[in-house]
Amino acid sequence: MSLSRNIKFIGHQIYHVAGPQIDNLPKIDNIIFKTDKADLKWIEESTFKIGEWRDTMRSTYIRWAIAINGLYVAGDKYKDESWKSKNQFLVSAYRLENGNNPIKATIAAWDGDTASKAHLDSTNMIASYGIIDLYACFEELVFDFYRTYLTHVPGKFMIGPDNRAIRKIYNNRATDLDSWNNAWKERLDNWQRKKIYDGLDQVFLSFIALSGLEKPKSYIHTNPGTWAETIREIAILRNCLTHGETKIPKDLADLSKKPHGLGFNFNAGDEISLTIHHLMSIELFADQFLTALNLSLFEKGEKKI
């Protein structure tokens, strides 16, 4: 879903800590790994992006939560007796006048109870679109980190006779950086368009394998494999919504019951009915996922040093 990500409700504030005294710092959500080593710059850039993506994920969730909240507020307003006694709820749309001039026309006129119910009945649809949008964020996020790694460590991605031309541009990048940047972007764009058909969970596992990231040392119950399964759970639900499925499929039901899943506990064959609580669970996973990635990246950098 191509929706703008330019509305940020949280922001990404960076605090520079010069020494061990951190008592007066506010709550820290992530740590940026600073390094002078060229082979670790991908970790530095990735840990910086953790904060940016945390803001994007939270802000995306907040926008849909606001929309759902607005429907509940409207539901309460229109069923209020003082409003119902004096008003009608009108739905307007464009209709053609004389066959060619669009004018605003009333296509529905409801009493307060009907308007209230219509608003509340729409929350399921808004929650569904919110889940589709949050999944799109996951898709953008995973490829962003993958592309960041490949940009800093492009060698493994230019092997073979098919990449002879781009290797030549890479070797000449010191004298023609623009040509390299353009060629590399085209190479990554073409790769991404094909790679997405592997499934986002497999793309994520491919990134983990190539970069050598591991689960944080303190993690006992989850690891990149379980994170990928949860991504797949969201992906299956998103596919159901975008393709008009109305029932929970078995693979989604099975994943939803796993201890590291989203806690949906869907049953195969049940009607798909979504609320703000499903959005909240996905946002919680996004927050935990970014924290896990941050720790994993930091520990990778420390190990290298």
C-alpha positions in Angstrom: 0.0 0.0 0.0 1.5 3.3 -1.1 0.7 5.6 1.8 2.7 8.6 2.9 5.0 8.1 5.8 5.7 11.8 6.3 3.5 12.3 9.3 5.6 11.6 12.4 4.0 11.8 15.9 6.9 10.6 18.0 10.1 11.9 16.4 13.6 10.4 16.7 15.6 12.3 19.3 19.3 11.5 19.6 21.2 12.0 22.9 25.0 12.1 22.8 26.6 10.5 25.9 30.2 11.5 26.4 30.8 9.5 29.5 29.4 6.8 31.8 27.1 9.2 33.7 23.6 8.5 32.2 21.4 9.1 35.3 19.6 12.1 33.9 18.8 10.7 30.5 15.2 10.0 29.5 14.0 6.6 28.5 16.2 5.2 25.8 14.6 3.0 23.1 17.7 2.1 21.1 21.4 2.6 21.0 23.4 3.8 17.9 26.6 1.9 17.4 29.4 4.4 16.5 32.5 3.2 14.7 35.4 4.3 12.6 35.8 0.9 11.0 34.7 0.8 7.3 33.5 -2.8 7.5 31.2 -1.9 10.4 29.6 1.2 9.0 26.6 -0.9 7.9 25.9 -1.6 11.6 26.2 2.1 12.5 23.8 3.2 9.8 21.4 0.3 10.6 21.3 1.2 14.3 20.6 4.8 13.4 17.7 3.6 11.3 16.2 1.7 14.2 15.0 4.9 15.8 13.6 6.2 12.5 11.7 3.0 11.9 10.4 2.9 15.4 8.9 6.4 14.8 7.5 5.4 11.5 5.8 2.2 12.9 4.4 4.0 15.9 3.1 6.9 13.8 1.5 4.6 11.3 -0.3 2.8 14.1 -1.3 6.0 15.7 -2.9 7.3 12.5 -5.2 4.2 12.3 -5.9 4.3 16.0 -7.0 7.9 15.7 -9.3 6.9 12.8 -10.9 4.1 14.8 -11.3 6.3 17.8 -13.0 8.9 15.6 -15.6 6.3 14.5 -16.4 5.5 18.2 -16.7 9.2 19.1 -19.0 9.7 16.1 -21.0 6.6 17.1 -21.6 8.1 20.6 -22.5 11.5 19.2 -25.1 10.4 16.7 -27.0 8.2 19.1 -27.2 10.9 21.7 -30.9 11.9 22.2 -30.2 15.7 21.9 -28.5 15.2 18.5 -31.1 12.7 17.2 -34.0 15.0 18.0 -32.8 17.8 15.8 -30.6 16.4 13.1 -30.2 13.9 10.3 -26.9 12.4 9.1 -26.4 13.1 5.4 -23.9 11.3 3.1 -22.9 13.3 0.0 -21.3 12.3 -3.2 -20.9 13.6 -6.7 -23.7 12.9 -9.3 -24.0 14.1 -12.8 -26.4 16.9 -13.6 -27.7 17.1 -17.1 -25.5 14.2 -18.0 -22.1 16.0 -17.7 -21.8 18.4 -14.8 -20.9 16.7 -11.5 -22.7 18.2 -8.5 -22.8 17.3 -4.8 -25.9 15.2 -4.0 -27.2 13.4 -1.0 -27.1 9.7 -1.5 -28.1 8.7 2.1 -30.1 10.4 4.8 -30.0 8.6 8.2 -31.5 9.0 11.6 -29.1 9.1 14.6 -29.3 5.4 15.5 -28.6 4.3 11.9 -25.7 6.8 11.6 -24.2 5.6 14.9 -24.4 1.9 13.9 -22.9 2.7 10.4 -19.9 4.3 12.1 -19.3 1.5 14.5 -19.7 -1.1 11.8 -16.9 0.6 9.9 -14.3 0.0 12.6 -13.6 -3.5 11.2 -12.7 -2.2 7.8 -10.5 0.6 9.2 -8.6 -2.0 11.4 -8.2 -4.2 8.3 -6.7 -1.3 6.3 -4.5 -0.5 9.3 -3.1 -4.0 9.3 -2.4 -3.9 5.5 -0.5 -0.6 6.1 1.5 -1.9 9.0 2.5 -4.9 6.9 3.7 -2.5 4.2 5.9 -0.8 6.8 7.4 -4.2 7.7 8.1 -4.8 4.0 9.8 -1.4 3.6 11.7 -1.9 6.9 13.1 -5.3 6.1 14.3 -4.3 2.6 15.7 -1.0 4.0 18.0 -2.9 6.4 18.9 -5.5 3.7 19.7 -2.8 1.2 21.8 -0.9 3.8 23.9 -4.0 4.4 24.3 -4.8 0.7 25.3 -1.1 -0.1 28.1 -1.3 2.5 29.1 -4.9 1.6 28.3 -5.2 -2.1 31.0 -7.7 -3.0 28.9 -10.9 -2.5 26.2 -9.3 -4.6 28.4 -8.8 -7.7 29.7 -12.3 -8.3 29.4 -14.1 -11.6 29.5 -13.2 -15.3 26.1 -11.5 -15.3 27.5 -8.8 -13.0 30.7 -8.0 -15.0 29.4 -4.6 -16.1 28.5 -3.4 -12.6 31.8 -4.7 -11.3 33.6 -2.4 -13.8 31.5 0.6 -12.7 32.2 -0.3 -9.0 36.0 -0.4 -9.7 35.8 3.0 -11.3 33.6 4.6 -8.6 36.4 6.8 -7.3 36.4 8.8 -10.5 32.6 8.5 -11.3 30.6 8.1 -8.1 27.3 9.1 -9.7 27.5 6.3 -12.3 28.1 3.8 -9.5 25.3 5.1 -7.3 22.8 5.0 -10.2 23.9 1.6 -11.3 23.7 0.2 -7.8 20.3 1.6 -7.2 19.0 0.0 -10.4 20.6 -3.3 -9.4 19.0 -3.2 -6.0 15.6 -2.2 -7.3 15.6 -5.0 -9.8 16.7 -7.5 -7.1 14.0 -6.3 -4.7 11.2 -6.6 -7.2 12.1 -10.3 -7.7 13.1 -11.0 -4.1 9.7 -10.1 -2.6 8.1 -13.1 -4.3 10.2 -15.3 -1.9 7.9 -14.1 0.9 8.9 -11.4 3.4 9.7 -13.9 6.2 12.2 -15.6 3.8 13.7 -12.2 2.8 14.3 -11.4 6.4 15.9 -14.8 7.1 18.1 -14.3 4.0 19.2 -10.9 5.4 20.0 -12.5 8.7 22.0 -15.3 7.1 24.0 -13.0 4.8 24.7 -10.4 7.5 25.6 -12.9 10.2 23.2 -11.4 12.8 22.2 -13.6 15.7 19.6 -13.4 18.4 20.6 -11.2 21.4 22.5 -13.1 24.1 19.8 -12.5 26.7 16.9 -13.9 24.5 15.7 -17.3 25.5 12.3 -17.8 24.0 12.6 -16.1 20.6 15.1 -15.9 17.8 15.3 -14.7 14.1 13.4 -17.9 13.1 10.4 -17.1 15.4 10.5 -13.4 14.4 10.2 -14.6 10.8 7.2 -16.8 11.6 5.4 -13.8 13.2 6.1 -11.8 10.1 4.6 -14.6 8.1 1.5 -14.6 10.3 1.0 -10.9 9.5 1.7 -11.6 5.8 -1.0 -14.3 5.6 -3.5 -12.1 7.3 -2.7 -9.2 5.0 -3.0 -11.4 2.0 -6.5 -12.6 3.2 -7.6 -8.9 3.5 -6.2 -7.8 0.1 -7.7 -10.8 -1.7 -11.2 -10.6 -0.2 -10.9 -13.7 2.0 -13.6 -13.8 4.7 -12.5 -16.9 6.7 -9.4 -17.7 8.7 -7.2 -20.2 6.8 -5.6 -23.1 8.6 -2.0 -21.9 8.2 -2.9 -18.5 9.8 -4.8 -20.3 12.6 -1.8 -22.6 13.3 0.7 -19.7 13.4 -1.6 -17.6 15.6 -1.6 -20.2 18.3 2.2 -20.4 18.6 3.6 -19.0 21.9 5.7 -16.5 20.0 2.8 -15.4 17.8 0.6 -12.3 18.1 -1.8 -13.9 20.5 -4.7 -13.8 18.1 -5.7 -17.5 18.7 -7.6 -17.7 15.4 -9.6 -20.8 14.6 -9.6 -22.1 11.0 -12.9 -21.3 9.3 -13.9 -18.5 11.6 -15.0 -15.2 10.2 -12.2 -12.6 9.9 -13.3 -9.8 12.3 -10.6 -7.4 13.3 -10.5 -4.6 15.9 -8.0 -2.1 17.3 -6.6 -4.9 19.6 -5.2 -6.7 16.5 -3.5 -3.5 15.4 -2.2 -3.0 18.9 -0.6 -6.5 18.9 1.1 -6.0 15.6 2.5 -2.6 16.8 3.8 -4.3 19.9 5.6 -6.9 17.8 7.0 -4.1 15.7 8.4 -2.4 18.8 9.9 -5.7 20.1 11.2 -6.6 16.7 13.1 -3.3 16.4 14.5 -3.7 19.9 15.7 -7.2 19.1 17.3 -6.0 15.9 19.0 -3.2 17.7 20.5 -5.5 20.3 21.5 -8.0 17.7 23.3 -5.3 15.6 25.0 -3.9 18.6 26.3 -7.3 19.8 27.5 -8.0 16.2 29.5 -4.8 16.3 31.0 -5.5 19.7 32.0 -9.0 18.7 33.8 -7.6 15.6 35.6 -5.1 17.7 
